[in-house]
Amino acid sequence: METLVDVIAVFAALVGVATTLGFGAVQINGGISYLLDVPNNFLVQLLIIFIVTFLFIMSAWSGLSKGIKYLSNINMVLACVLLILMFTHWIHIAYFKYVYRHNRLLYSKSHSVKFPDCAA
């Protein structure tokens, strides 16, 4: 009975990881195809799955403590870069939101057109 429970637990874990990896590849491919000129198809998603799997294998191969340390350091560097970009470009974002709202109000008063709301 214990062996059956272990087999079911391992199978459930594998299915959960595979599902997450598959949905993640679709999401990443959608974002990349939206931003860049990359097709949104199965081959690109398969390439993304291979890259993510390779990164996972390299992380596990280098040892659990080293692999997590590498991933944590990369994550912190990317978070700091994003924070710096937000602080250096926030004025441009605020300006474009103001221009969008102002032009939307002017245009909607002169024409009977509804514009979507812009998040604050």
All heavy atoms as an XYZ file, in Angstrom:
947
protein
N       0.826     -1.202      0.000
C       0.000      0.000      0.000
C       0.868      1.263      0.000
O       0.516      2.234     -0.649
C      -0.929     -0.038      1.218
C      -1.941      1.044      1.226
S      -3.094      0.793     -0.120
C      -4.217      2.082      0.177
N       1.982      1.218      0.745
C       2.866      2.391      0.776
C       3.449      2.679     -0.597
O       3.594      3.841     -0.981
C       3.997      2.166      1.774
C       3.583      2.233      3.223
C       4.762      2.006      4.154
O       5.914      2.152      3.709
O       4.528      1.685      5.325
N       3.802      1.639     -1.329
C       4.378      1.813     -2.663
C       3.372      2.463     -3.596
O       3.735      3.334     -4.393
C       4.828      0.450     -3.230
O       5.694     -0.178     -2.294
C       5.544      0.627     -4.537
N       2.127      2.083     -3.519
C       1.095      2.671     -4.367
C       0.933      4.160     -4.063
O       0.829      4.983     -4.983
C      -0.235      1.932     -4.159
C      -1.418      2.471     -4.963
C      -1.165      2.277     -6.451
C      -2.693      1.788     -4.535
N       0.941      4.512     -2.800
C       0.828      5.929     -2.416
C       2.032      6.712     -2.927
O       1.893      7.830     -3.439
C       0.678      6.060     -0.880
C       0.763      7.506     -0.455
C      -0.630      5.439     -0.422
N       3.230      6.124     -2.820
C       4.431      6.793     -3.314
C       4.382      7.001     -4.824
O       4.732      8.063     -5.340
C       5.683      5.987     -2.937
C       5.972      6.026     -1.449
O       5.435      6.926     -0.767
O       6.735      5.157     -0.973
N       3.916      5.980     -5.535
C       3.818      6.074     -7.000
C       2.812      7.156     -7.390
O       3.051      7.958     -8.302
C       3.446      4.704     -7.610
C       3.057      4.838     -9.074
C       4.596      3.731     -7.451
N       1.680      7.193     -6.726
C       0.663      8.205     -7.022
C       1.193      9.601     -6.706
O       0.969     10.551     -7.472
C      -0.640      7.903     -6.253
C      -1.291      6.642     -6.815
C      -1.605      9.081     -6.337
C      -2.490      6.163     -6.020
N       1.931      9.741     -5.609
C       2.486     11.048     -5.244
C       3.506     11.520     -6.270
O       3.505     12.692     -6.680
C       3.110     10.988     -3.857
N       4.375     10.630     -6.716
C       5.380     10.994     -7.730
C       4.696     11.331     -9.051
O       5.051     12.310     -9.730
C       6.406      9.856     -7.905
C       7.281     10.085     -9.119
C       7.265      9.729     -6.656
N       3.698     10.545     -9.432
C       2.962     10.809    -10.669
C       2.254     12.169    -10.604
O       2.281     12.941    -11.565
C       1.949      9.691    -10.930
C       1.162      9.884    -12.193
C       1.751      9.677    -13.426
C      -0.166     10.276    -12.137
C       1.036      9.866    -14.590
C      -0.892     10.463    -13.290
C      -0.289     10.252    -14.526
N       1.632     12.473     -9.479
C       0.946     13.758     -9.325
C       1.940     14.912     -9.398
O       1.654     15.951    -10.010
C       0.183     13.783     -8.000
N       3.109     14.734     -8.791
C       4.124     15.785     -8.849
C       4.610     16.001    -10.277
O       4.771     17.140    -10.730
C       5.291     15.441     -7.931
N       4.840     14.913    -11.016
C       5.290     15.032    -12.413
C       4.238     15.709    -13.289
O       4.564     16.557    -14.118
C       5.621     13.650    -12.974
C       6.933     13.037    -12.510
C       7.071     11.614    -13.034
C       8.098     13.876    -12.970
N       2.987     15.329    -13.109
C       1.910     15.948    -13.894
C       1.797     17.430    -13.555
O       1.622     18.279    -14.445
C       0.578     15.203    -13.667
C      -0.589     15.972    -14.264
C       0.653     13.812    -14.265
N       1.929     17.774    -12.288
C       1.857     19.183    -11.895
C       2.994     20.002    -12.474
O       2.781     21.113    -12.979
N       4.200     19.471    -12.448
C       5.354     20.181    -13.013
C       5.207     20.313    -14.523
O       5.474     21.379    -15.095
C       6.668     19.464    -12.625
C       7.833     20.019    -13.413
C       6.919     19.600    -11.138
N       4.784     19.242    -15.191
C       4.625     19.283    -16.646
C       3.549     20.290    -17.052
O       3.719     21.036    -18.028
C       4.279     17.897    -17.174
N       2.462     20.333    -16.316
C       1.394     21.284    -16.625
C       1.866     22.721    -16.440
O       1.634     23.581    -17.298
C       0.170     21.016    -15.726
O      -0.240     19.675    -15.914
C      -0.964     21.953    -16.045
N       2.554     22.963    -15.349
C       3.066     24.303    -15.092
C       4.071     24.722    -16.150
O       4.045     25.863    -16.638
C       3.715     24.355    -13.693
O       2.759     23.961    -12.734
C       4.213     25.739    -13.376
N       4.953     23.812    -16.533
C       5.946     24.117    -17.558
C       5.279     24.379    -18.903
O       5.647     25.312    -19.622
C       6.932     22.954    -17.668
C       8.130     23.138    -18.580
C       8.955     24.338    -18.145
C       8.987     21.894    -18.570
N       4.262     23.602    -19.247
C       3.562     23.805    -20.515
C       2.815     25.126    -20.562
O       2.925     25.881    -21.539
N       2.059     25.433    -19.518
C       1.341     26.716    -19.486
C       2.310     27.889    -19.429
O       2.071     28.941    -20.037
C       0.384     26.778    -18.298
C      -0.878     25.981    -18.495
C      -1.395     25.228    -17.458
C      -1.544     25.986    -19.697
C      -2.556     24.500    -17.620
C      -2.700     25.265    -19.877
C      -3.211     24.508    -18.837
N       3.410     27.725    -18.704
C       4.413     28.788    -18.635
C       5.046     29.047    -19.987
O       5.292     30.199    -20.358
N       5.316     27.991    -20.750
C       5.901     28.156    -22.082
C       4.943     28.902    -23.005
O       5.368     29.753    -23.793
C       6.260     26.790    -22.666
N       3.655     28.595    -22.904
C       2.661     29.303    -23.726
C       2.618     30.785    -23.350
O       2.585     31.667    -24.222
C       1.269     28.645    -23.573
C       0.198     29.486    -24.257
C       1.282     27.241    -24.133
N       2.651     31.088    -22.055
C       2.624     32.483    -21.595
C       3.881     33.233    -22.033
O       3.801     34.374    -22.491
C       2.504     32.531    -20.074
C       1.153     32.118    -19.557
C       0.128     33.205    -19.749
O      -0.250     33.543    -20.866
N      -0.330     33.762    -18.659
N       5.041     32.607    -21.867
C       6.288     33.253    -22.265
C       6.308     33.487    -23.774
O       6.700     34.565    -24.240
C       7.496     32.399    -21.822
C       7.614     32.410    -20.302
C       8.790     32.900    -22.449
C       8.602     31.407    -19.758
N       5.862     32.506    -24.540
C       5.821     32.671    -25.993
C       4.860     33.777    -26.401
O       5.146     34.559    -27.303
C       5.420     31.352    -26.648
C       5.579     31.387    -28.151
O       6.222     32.251    -28.713
N       5.002     30.409    -28.806
N       3.728     33.867    -25.726
C       2.796     34.952    -26.033
C       3.385     36.313    -25.750
O       3.232     37.253    -26.537
N       4.092     36.452    -24.626
C       4.722     37.723    -24.301
C       5.841     38.081    -25.246
O       5.972     39.235    -25.682
N       6.663     37.100    -25.607
C       7.763     37.365    -26.532
C       7.237     37.704    -27.923
O       7.750     38.612    -28.586
C       8.725     36.149    -26.582
C       9.488     36.043    -25.265
C       9.704     36.269    -27.729
C      10.336     34.805    -25.154
N       6.198     37.008    -28.374
C       5.649     37.316    -29.698
C       4.954     38.670    -29.718
O       4.897     39.323    -30.760
C       4.686     36.216    -30.155
O       3.521     36.223    -29.372
N       4.430     39.114    -28.580
C       3.810     40.438    -28.508
C       4.871     41.531    -28.572
O       4.684     42.545    -29.226
C       2.998     40.554    -27.215
C       2.338     41.894    -27.024
C       1.198     42.233    -27.737
C       2.857     42.824    -26.135
C       0.582     43.461    -27.566
C       2.262     44.054    -25.952
C       1.122     44.368    -26.664
O       0.532     45.584    -26.493
N       5.999     41.314    -27.892
C       7.044     42.338    -27.827
C       7.997     42.305    -29.012
O       8.459     43.346    -29.460
C       7.848     42.180    -26.533
C       7.090     42.451    -25.245
C       7.971     42.117    -24.047
C       6.636     43.894    -25.188
N       8.309     41.129    -29.503
C       9.293     40.971    -30.565
C       8.653     40.302    -31.771
O       7.497     39.897    -31.738
C      10.481     40.133    -30.065
C      11.155     40.624    -28.788
C      12.174     39.600    -28.314
C      11.819     41.965    -29.015
N       9.419     40.172    -32.816
C       8.917     39.531    -34.033
C       9.235     38.035    -33.991
O       9.999     37.528    -34.799
C       9.540     40.202    -35.259
C       8.878     39.778    -36.543
O       7.704     39.365    -36.484
O       9.528     39.858    -37.604
N       8.646     37.342    -33.025
C       8.833     35.906    -32.859
C       7.472     35.244    -33.055
O       6.477     35.699    -32.490
C       9.390     35.585    -31.441
C       9.489     34.101    -31.213
C      10.730     36.251    -31.235
N       7.420     34.187    -33.851
C       6.108     33.545    -34.059
C       5.591     32.876    -32.792
O       6.358     32.419    -31.956
C       6.392     32.506    -35.158
C       7.852     32.254    -35.083
C       8.486     33.529    -34.598
N       4.297     32.834    -32.677
C       3.639     32.184    -31.540
C       3.185     30.807    -31.999
O       2.059     30.622    -32.452
C       2.459     33.034    -31.071
C       1.905     32.558    -29.750
O       2.384     31.597    -29.172
N       0.885     33.233    -29.275
N       4.099     29.816    -31.906
C       3.766     28.477    -32.376
C       4.387     27.419    -31.473
O       5.084     27.718    -30.507
C       4.190     28.274    -33.834
C       5.671     28.468    -34.043
O       6.466     28.365    -33.123
N       6.049     28.750    -35.278
N       4.130     26.168    -31.813
C       4.545     25.042    -30.984
C       6.064     24.908    -30.920
O       6.621     24.553    -29.873
C       3.914     23.753    -31.511
C       4.317     22.533    -30.755
C       3.822     22.297    -29.483
C       5.204     21.627    -31.298
C       4.197     21.176    -28.772
C       5.588     20.504    -30.599
C       5.085     20.277    -29.327
N       6.767     25.166    -32.019
C       8.224     25.000    -32.032
C       8.911     25.978    -31.082
O       9.861     25.608    -30.380
C       8.758     25.166    -33.453
C       8.375     24.044    -34.414
C       8.871     24.350    -35.818
C       8.919     22.719    -33.942
N       8.452     27.202    -31.045
C       9.024     28.182    -30.123
C       8.723     27.772    -28.688
O       9.594     27.875    -27.804
C       8.494     29.599    -30.432
C       9.018     30.598    -29.431
C       8.871     30.015    -31.837
N       7.531     27.289    -28.423
C       7.182     26.831    -27.082
C       8.032     25.632    -26.677
O       8.468     25.531    -25.529
C       5.704     26.482    -27.021
C       4.811     27.685    -27.192
C       3.371     27.327    -27.425
O       2.980     26.172    -27.340
N       2.556     28.329    -27.745
N       8.311     24.745    -27.615
C       9.176     23.604    -27.337
C      10.600     24.068    -27.028
O      11.242     23.551    -26.108
C       9.167     22.650    -28.531
C       9.695     21.251    -28.318
C       8.854     20.529    -27.278
C       9.674     20.484    -29.627
N      11.078     25.065    -27.759
C      12.405     25.633    -27.483
C      12.449     26.264    -26.090
O      13.422     26.093    -25.350
C      12.765     26.664    -28.549
C      14.105     27.355    -28.387
C      15.240     26.360    -28.552
C      14.236     28.485    -29.386
N      11.396     26.950    -25.709
C      11.322     27.548    -24.367
C      11.347     26.451    -23.303
O      12.043     26.581    -22.288
C      10.061     28.433    -24.244
C      10.196     29.668    -25.116
C       9.812     28.828    -22.794
C       8.928     30.462    -25.277
N      10.622     25.369    -23.532
C      10.617     24.257    -22.576
C      12.009     23.658    -22.460
O      12.481     23.360    -21.354
C       9.574     23.193    -22.985
C       8.163     23.748    -22.752
C       9.770     21.896    -22.215
C       7.060     22.868    -23.273
N      12.720     23.497    -23.587
C      14.079     22.959    -23.530
C      15.023     23.895    -22.777
O      15.857     23.442    -21.994
C      14.618     22.703    -24.939
C      14.086     21.446    -25.562
C      13.680     21.445    -26.885
C      13.968     20.268    -24.847
C      13.184     20.297    -27.474
C      13.473     19.111    -25.421
C      13.084     19.130    -26.740
N      14.890     25.191    -22.990
C      15.758     26.155    -22.295
C      15.497     26.121    -20.795
O      16.431     26.084    -19.982
C      15.565     27.573    -22.878
C      16.125     27.638    -24.287
C      16.221     28.620    -21.987
C      15.789     28.917    -25.025
N      14.228     26.134    -20.414
C      13.886     26.101    -18.987
C      14.341     24.786    -18.355
O      14.877     24.776    -17.237
C      12.369     26.323    -18.791
C      11.950     26.050    -17.363
C      11.991     27.738    -19.185
N      14.164     23.685    -19.072
C      14.611     22.389    -18.559
C      16.129     22.363    -18.412
O      16.658     21.852    -17.418
C      14.147     21.256    -19.492
O      12.725     21.335    -19.628
C      14.530     19.903    -18.952
N      16.846     22.919    -19.383
C      18.305     22.984    -19.297
C      18.739     23.817    -18.092
O      19.655     23.424    -17.353
C      18.882     23.577    -20.582
C      20.360     23.793    -20.530
C      21.233     22.722    -20.629
C      20.881     25.065    -20.371
C      22.603     22.921    -20.576
C      22.240     25.278    -20.305
C      23.113     24.196    -20.413
N      18.091     24.953    -17.880
C      18.431     25.782    -16.721
C      18.157     25.039    -15.411
O      18.936     25.137    -14.459
C      17.664     27.103    -16.760
C      18.055     28.065    -17.873
C      17.110     29.259    -17.889
C      19.487     28.509    -17.711
N      17.059     24.292    -15.367
C      16.744     23.510    -14.175
C      17.794     22.427    -13.939
O      18.251     22.219    -12.816
C      15.357     22.879    -14.299
C      15.080     21.869    -13.234
C      14.812     22.274    -11.938
C      15.119     20.513    -13.507
C      14.564     21.344    -10.935
C      14.880     19.578    -12.520
C      14.601     20.002    -11.235
N      18.187     21.734    -15.011
C      19.191     20.677    -14.879
C      20.520     21.266    -14.421
O      21.197     20.706    -13.550
C      19.340     19.905    -16.201
C      18.093     19.063    -16.444
C      20.582     19.032    -16.200
C      18.042     18.429    -17.810
N      20.918     22.405    -14.978
C      22.178     23.025    -14.565
C      22.109     23.470    -13.103
O      23.087     23.352    -12.361
C      22.517     24.226    -15.467
C      22.804     23.838    -16.907
S      24.032     22.527    -17.094
C      25.462     23.301    -16.425
N      20.958     23.953    -12.691
C      20.795     24.367    -11.297
C      20.867     23.165    -10.362
O      21.515     23.211     -9.316
C      19.461     25.088    -11.125
O      19.214     25.347     -9.774
N      20.218     22.072    -10.744
C      20.242     20.882     -9.900
C      21.615     20.211     -9.919
O      22.071     19.675     -8.916
C      19.178     19.898    -10.372
N      22.289     20.269    -11.060
C      23.591     19.624    -11.190
C      24.653     20.348    -10.369
O      25.560     19.740     -9.823
C      23.986     19.579    -12.656
C      25.215     18.773    -12.950
C      25.748     17.787    -12.185
C      26.029     18.884    -14.097
N      26.851     17.279    -12.793
C      27.049     17.933    -13.980
C      25.993     19.681    -15.232
C      28.032     17.766    -14.930
C      26.966     19.505    -16.185
C      27.970     18.570    -16.033
N      24.554     21.654    -10.275
C      25.552     22.412     -9.532
C      25.365     22.268     -8.021
O      26.136     22.826     -7.262
C      25.497     23.880     -9.926
O      24.281     24.446     -9.519
N      24.382     21.539     -7.622
C      24.128     21.362     -6.197
C      22.978     22.250     -5.782
O      22.797     23.352     -6.303
N      22.222     21.767     -4.841
C      21.015     22.483     -4.458
C      21.325     23.856     -3.896
O      20.708     24.849     -4.279
C      20.225     21.641     -3.443
C      18.811     22.099     -3.158
C      18.009     22.137     -4.447
C      18.154     21.186     -2.168
N      22.308     23.957     -3.029
C      22.600     25.256     -2.416
C      23.209     26.220     -3.428
O      22.869     27.399     -3.458
C      23.519     25.089     -1.208
O      24.752     24.515     -1.607
N      24.115     25.728     -4.289
C      24.717     26.604     -5.302
C      23.691     27.017     -6.351
O      23.652     28.169     -6.770
C      25.877     25.901     -5.995
C      27.148     25.869     -5.214
C      28.229     25.248     -6.087
C      29.506     25.045     -5.329
N      30.517     24.387     -6.172
N      22.883     26.070     -6.800
C      21.903     26.367     -7.849
C      20.881     27.390     -7.394
O      20.565     28.336     -8.120
N      20.379     27.232     -6.182
C      19.408     28.197     -5.662
C      20.088     29.546     -5.445
O      19.494     30.598     -5.675
C      18.757     27.658     -4.372
C      17.845     26.488     -4.715
C      17.983     28.746     -3.652
C      17.233     25.811     -3.534
N      21.354     29.523     -5.030
C      22.088     30.774     -4.837
C      22.248     31.509     -6.165
O      22.048     32.724     -6.236
C      23.448     30.485     -4.212
C      24.235     31.722     -3.889
C      25.544     31.369     -3.212
C      26.323     32.634     -2.911
N      27.608     32.334     -2.289
N      22.596     30.771     -7.239
C      22.726     31.399     -8.558
C      21.398     32.005     -9.000
O      21.339     33.154     -9.454
C      23.186     30.390     -9.608
C      24.608     29.916     -9.455
C      24.954     28.613     -9.784
C      25.620     30.749     -8.992
C      26.253     28.158     -9.643
C      26.912     30.299     -8.852
C      27.225     29.008     -9.178
O      28.500     28.568     -9.048
N      20.332     31.230     -8.879
C      19.021     31.726     -9.301
C      18.574     32.924     -8.461
O      17.989     33.880     -8.986
C      17.988     30.604     -9.231
C      18.177     29.462    -10.226
C      17.159     28.371     -9.977
C      18.095     29.960    -11.643
N      18.862     32.901     -7.171
C      18.493     34.015     -6.305
C      19.271     35.272     -6.675
O      18.714     36.374     -6.703
C      18.748     33.666     -4.845
O      17.926     32.620     -4.442
N      20.554     35.114     -6.967
C      21.360     36.267     -7.350
C      20.900     36.858     -8.680
O      20.811     38.079     -8.829
C      22.837     35.887     -7.425
C      23.430     35.661     -6.052
O      22.905     36.129     -5.046
N      24.522     34.914     -6.003
N      20.591     36.001     -9.641
C      20.085     36.486    -10.927
C      18.755     37.202    -10.726
O      18.507     38.268    -11.308
C      19.946     35.319    -11.923
C      21.332     34.819    -12.343
C      19.142     35.719    -13.142
C      21.290     33.529    -13.136
N      17.891     36.651     -9.887
C      16.594     37.260     -9.614
C      16.761     38.639     -8.971
O      16.058     39.591     -9.312
C      15.764     36.339     -8.727
C      14.342     36.787     -8.612
O      13.819     37.445     -9.501
N      13.707     36.433     -7.514
N      17.694     38.751     -8.032
C      17.919     40.045     -7.375
C      18.481     41.078     -8.345
O      18.095     42.253     -8.309
C      18.861     39.886     -6.177
C      18.204     39.218     -4.994
S      16.719     40.067     -4.425
C      17.391     41.626     -3.933
N      19.378     40.664     -9.226
C      19.931     41.597    -10.219
C      18.819     42.085    -11.146
O      18.705     43.288    -11.428
C      21.072     40.927    -11.011
C      21.446     41.745    -12.227
C      22.282     40.722    -10.117
N      17.973     41.167    -11.616
C      16.872     41.568    -12.491
C      15.877     42.479    -11.769
O      15.363     43.444    -12.360
C      16.161     40.339    -13.043
C      16.945     39.505    -14.058
C      16.162     38.250    -14.420
C      17.258     40.321    -15.283
N      15.613     42.205    -10.502
C      14.704     43.059     -9.731
C      15.296     44.457     -9.553
O      14.576     45.455     -9.665
C      14.410     42.430     -8.375
N      16.593     44.541     -9.295
C      17.236     45.862     -9.145
C      17.238     46.629    -10.458
O      17.015     47.844    -10.473
C      18.656     45.696     -8.614
S      18.715     45.176     -6.896
N      17.483     45.933    -11.571
C      17.442     46.594    -12.881
C      16.038     47.124    -13.153
O      15.865     48.263    -13.622
C      17.898     45.619    -13.990
C      17.572     46.158    -15.371
C      19.388     45.341    -13.860
N      15.014     46.330    -12.853
C      13.637     46.779    -13.042
C      13.325     47.977    -12.149
O      12.679     48.939    -12.593
C      12.668     45.634    -12.749
C      11.189     45.940    -12.913
C      10.886     46.302    -14.356
C      10.362     44.754    -12.486
N      13.803     47.960    -10.909
C      13.579     49.077     -9.998
C      14.247     50.346    -10.519
O      13.644     51.433    -10.513
C      14.107     48.726     -8.611
C      13.911     49.772     -7.524
C      12.428     49.883     -7.177
C      14.707     49.401     -6.288
N      15.461     50.236    -11.001
C      16.177     51.390    -11.548
C      15.463     51.926    -12.787
O      15.294     53.147    -12.939
C      17.643     51.025    -11.853
C      18.407     50.810    -10.546
C      18.317     52.096    -12.701
C      19.771     50.184    -10.723
N      15.011     51.028    -13.657
C      14.274     51.467    -14.847
C      12.981     52.172    -14.464
O      12.604     53.177    -15.090
C      13.980     50.280    -15.753
C      15.152     49.739    -16.551
C      14.750     48.474    -17.290
C      15.658     50.781    -17.524
N      12.302     51.673    -13.454
C      11.060     52.326    -13.033
C      11.332     53.716    -12.471
O      10.603     54.669    -12.755
C      10.332     51.464    -12.006
C       9.663     50.263    -12.622
S       8.784     49.258    -11.436
C       7.633     50.419    -10.756
N      12.375     53.853    -11.663
C      12.682     55.167    -11.092
C      13.177     56.153    -12.141
O      12.931     57.345    -12.038
C      13.708     55.045     -9.969
C      13.109     54.677     -8.650
C      13.656     53.656     -7.899
C      11.992     55.330     -8.154
C      13.113     53.303     -6.682
C      11.434     54.986     -6.936
C      11.993     53.968     -6.210
N      13.892     55.661    -13.159
C      14.419     56.582    -14.167
C      13.390     56.932    -15.234
O      13.508     57.975    -15.867
C      15.671     55.992    -14.837
O      15.345     54.726    -15.411
C      16.798     55.844    -13.843
N      12.385     56.081    -15.435
C      11.414     56.325    -16.504
C      10.000     56.578    -16.002
O       9.076     56.657    -16.804
C      11.402     55.145    -17.477
C      12.684     54.966    -18.205
N      13.237     55.935    -18.994
C      13.553     53.927    -18.238
C      14.376     55.506    -19.488
N      14.602     54.289    -19.042
N       9.796     56.720    -14.711
C       8.433     56.889    -14.207
C       7.813     58.192    -14.685
O       6.617     58.275    -14.911
C       8.391     56.814    -12.693
C       8.958     58.018    -12.007
C      10.243     58.215    -11.656
C       8.263     59.203    -11.619
N      10.398     59.436    -11.071
C       9.193     60.073    -11.035
C       6.932     59.620    -11.711
C       8.844     61.319    -10.553
C       6.592     60.858    -11.224
C       7.550     61.693    -10.652
N       8.621     59.226    -14.873
C       8.072     60.514    -15.307
C       7.511     60.421    -16.720
O       6.481     61.018    -17.032
C       9.129     61.638    -15.184
C       8.489     63.001    -15.379
C      10.261     61.449    -16.161
C       7.594     63.411    -14.257
N       8.156     59.620    -17.575
C       7.650     59.441    -18.934
C       6.325     58.696    -18.923
O       5.403     59.044    -19.656
C       8.667     58.683    -19.788
C       9.989     59.348    -19.863
N      10.176     60.569    -20.474
C      11.199     58.988    -19.382
C      11.439     60.924    -20.375
N      12.085     59.978    -19.711
N       6.211     57.704    -18.080
C       4.967     56.946    -17.983
C       3.839     57.838    -17.467
O       2.730     57.836    -18.004
C       5.172     55.714    -17.078
C       6.171     54.762    -17.722
C       3.853     55.008    -16.804
C       6.648     53.669    -16.792
N       4.133     58.617    -16.431
C       3.112     59.521    -15.886
C       2.702     60.562    -16.922
O       1.518     60.897    -17.045
C       3.647     60.200    -14.629
N       3.652     61.081    -17.697
C       3.344     62.079    -18.720
C       2.442     61.486    -19.797
O       1.458     62.112    -20.206
C       4.638     62.606    -19.345
C       4.393     63.527    -20.516
C       3.915     64.820    -20.309
C       4.614     63.102    -21.815
C       3.671     65.660    -21.377
C       4.377     63.929    -22.878
C       3.904     65.207    -22.662
O       3.663     66.032    -23.719
N       2.752     60.287    -20.271
C       1.935     59.683    -21.311
C       0.546     59.337    -20.804
O      -0.429     59.434    -21.541
C       2.627     58.448    -21.894
C       3.767     58.802    -22.800
C       5.032     58.316    -22.555
C       3.585     59.646    -23.882
C       6.090     58.647    -23.373
C       4.629     59.989    -24.710
C       5.885     59.487    -24.455
N       0.418     58.948    -19.541
C      -0.915     58.719    -18.980
C      -1.709     60.027    -18.939
O      -2.896     60.054    -19.244
C      -0.807     58.125    -17.574
C      -0.573     56.659    -17.559
C      -0.649     56.135    -16.133
C      -0.438     54.653    -16.102
N      -0.505     54.136    -14.733
N      -1.038     61.140    -18.572
C      -1.711     62.432    -18.530
C      -2.165     62.835    -19.925
O      -3.303     63.278    -20.112
C      -0.775     63.497    -17.943
C      -1.320     64.890    -18.091
C      -2.340     65.341    -17.263
C      -0.839     65.738    -19.076
C      -2.860     66.611    -17.401
C      -1.351     67.009    -19.229
C      -2.356     67.444    -18.395
O      -2.872     68.698    -18.549
N      -1.296     62.700    -20.904
C      -1.646     63.070    -22.281
C      -2.790     62.198    -22.778
O      -3.734     62.700    -23.410
C      -0.409     62.949    -23.201
C      -0.798     63.047    -24.665
C       0.608     64.014    -22.840
N      -2.769     60.919    -22.484
C      -3.832     60.029    -22.913
C      -5.164     60.445    -22.300
O      -6.179     60.555    -22.992
C      -3.495     58.583    -22.527
C      -4.616     57.612    -22.804
C      -4.879     57.177    -24.088
C      -5.423     57.151    -21.763
C      -5.907     56.291    -24.336
C      -6.450     56.262    -22.004
C      -6.685     55.841    -23.302
O      -7.709     54.980    -23.538
N      -5.171     60.695    -20.999
C      -6.418     61.091    -20.327
C      -6.925     62.428    -20.845
O      -8.115     62.610    -21.090
C      -6.200     61.166    -18.825
C      -6.122     59.831    -18.173
C      -5.998     59.976    -16.684
N      -5.921     58.663    -16.073
C      -5.424     58.449    -14.896
N      -4.958     59.448    -14.182
N      -5.389     57.237    -14.403
N      -6.007     63.388    -21.020
C      -6.407     64.715    -21.474
C      -6.985     64.638    -22.886
O      -8.045     65.205    -23.162
C      -5.210     65.662    -21.430
C      -5.542     67.068    -21.801
N      -6.322     67.869    -21.008
C      -5.214     67.795    -22.893
C      -6.453     69.055    -21.594
N      -5.785     69.028    -22.732
N      -6.317     63.950    -23.789
C      -6.814     63.825    -25.161
C      -8.099     63.012    -25.209
O      -8.977     63.295    -26.017
C      -5.756     63.178    -26.055
C      -4.620     64.123    -26.334
O      -4.773     65.333    -26.222
N      -3.475     63.577    -26.673
N      -8.224     62.027    -24.339
C      -9.443     61.230    -24.304
C     -10.625     62.101    -23.902
O     -11.698     62.033    -24.492
C      -9.272     60.080    -23.320
C     -10.476     59.197    -23.220
C     -10.267     58.134    -22.210
N      -9.981     58.771    -20.921
C     -10.274     58.263    -19.751
N     -10.832     57.093    -19.678
N      -9.996     58.885    -18.636
N     -10.411     62.969    -22.888
C     -11.497     63.848    -22.452
C     -11.862     64.857    -23.529
O     -13.032     65.110    -23.797
C     -11.108     64.570    -21.163
C     -11.039     63.696    -19.914
C     -10.490     64.509    -18.742
C     -12.401     63.140    -19.589
N     -10.864     65.458    -24.175
C     -11.147     66.430    -25.226
C     -11.868     65.780    -26.395
O     -12.828     66.328    -26.931
C      -9.846     67.078    -25.711
C      -9.164     68.042    -24.756
C      -7.871     68.547    -25.359
C     -10.085     69.214    -24.440
N     -11.415     64.628    -26.819
C     -12.003     63.963    -27.970
C     -13.403     63.455    -27.663
O     -14.302     63.563    -28.493
C     -11.108     62.800    -28.424
C     -11.517     62.235    -29.756
C     -11.135     62.853    -30.931
C     -12.306     61.090    -29.846
C     -11.508     62.345    -32.159
C     -12.681     60.573    -31.056
C     -12.283     61.209    -32.216
O     -12.657     60.711    -33.432
N     -13.605     62.928    -26.447
C     -14.923     62.386    -26.127
C     -15.960     63.487    -25.961
O     -17.139     63.255    -26.146
C     -14.859     61.524    -24.871
O     -14.486     62.314    -23.765
N     -15.514     64.723    -25.614
C     -16.469     65.831    -25.528
C     -16.890     66.303    -26.913
O     -18.020     66.698    -27.125
C     -15.861     66.984    -24.742
C     -15.782     66.722    -23.268
C     -15.187     67.893    -22.529
C     -15.073     67.572    -21.045
N     -14.419     68.650    -20.301
N     -15.966     66.279    -27.869
C     -16.297     66.747    -29.207
C     -16.909     65.642    -30.069
O     -17.588     65.924    -31.034
C     -15.054     67.303    -29.900
O     -14.087     66.301    -30.036
N     -16.658     64.392    -29.743
C     -17.217     63.253    -30.470
C     -17.864     62.325    -29.447
O     -17.446     62.268    -28.310
C     -16.117     62.480    -31.209
C     -15.369     63.311    -32.196
N     -14.344     64.145    -31.833
C     -15.503     63.431    -33.538
C     -13.869     64.733    -32.913
N     -14.548     64.332    -33.955
N     -18.851     61.627    -29.873
C     -19.498     60.710    -28.930
C     -18.841     59.327    -29.015
O     -19.432     58.374    -29.479
C     -20.989     60.619    -29.215
O     -21.180     60.133    -30.518
N     -17.591     59.262    -28.570
C     -16.831     58.013    -28.597
C     -16.416     57.681    -27.178
O     -15.972     58.548    -26.428
C     -15.575     58.150    -29.498
C     -14.729     56.894    -29.437
C     -15.977     58.468    -30.915
N     -16.548     56.427    -26.809
C     -16.130     55.977    -25.486
C     -14.727     55.400    -25.574
O     -14.433     54.579    -26.417
C     -17.078     54.904    -24.946
C     -18.479     55.392    -24.719
C     -18.534     56.219    -23.475
C     -19.988     56.581    -23.166
N     -20.101     57.447    -22.068
N     -13.838     55.864    -24.685
C     -12.494     55.329    -24.595
C     -12.389     54.462    -23.358
O     -13.061     54.714    -22.357
C     -11.468     56.471    -24.486
C     -11.175     57.137    -25.781
C     -11.979     58.138    -26.253
C     -10.080     56.740    -26.521
C     -11.715     58.763    -27.451
C      -9.803     57.368    -27.719
C     -10.617     58.384    -28.181
N     -11.515     53.460    -23.366
C     -11.330     52.665    -22.144
C     -10.645     53.474    -21.088
O      -9.867     54.388    -21.377
C     -10.460     51.495    -22.615
C      -9.779     51.991    -23.831
C     -10.713     52.980    -24.469
N     -10.946     53.161    -19.826
C     -10.307     53.860    -18.717
C      -8.854     53.455    -18.631
O      -8.487     52.312    -18.878
C     -11.001     53.542    -17.398
C     -12.361     54.225    -17.307
O     -12.517     55.274    -17.939
O     -13.242     53.679    -16.642
N      -8.030     54.420    -18.255
C      -6.598     54.166    -18.064
C      -6.350     53.973    -16.581
O      -6.761     54.801    -15.769
C      -5.784     55.327    -18.598
S      -4.027     55.068    -18.499
N      -5.704     52.879    -16.215
C      -5.440     52.617    -14.792
C      -4.513     53.665    -14.222
O      -3.573     54.120    -14.880
C      -4.833     51.229    -14.623
N      -4.760     54.072    -13.003
C      -3.963     55.117    -12.397
C      -2.649     54.612    -11.896
O      -2.381     53.526    -11.630
C      -4.718     55.725    -11.224
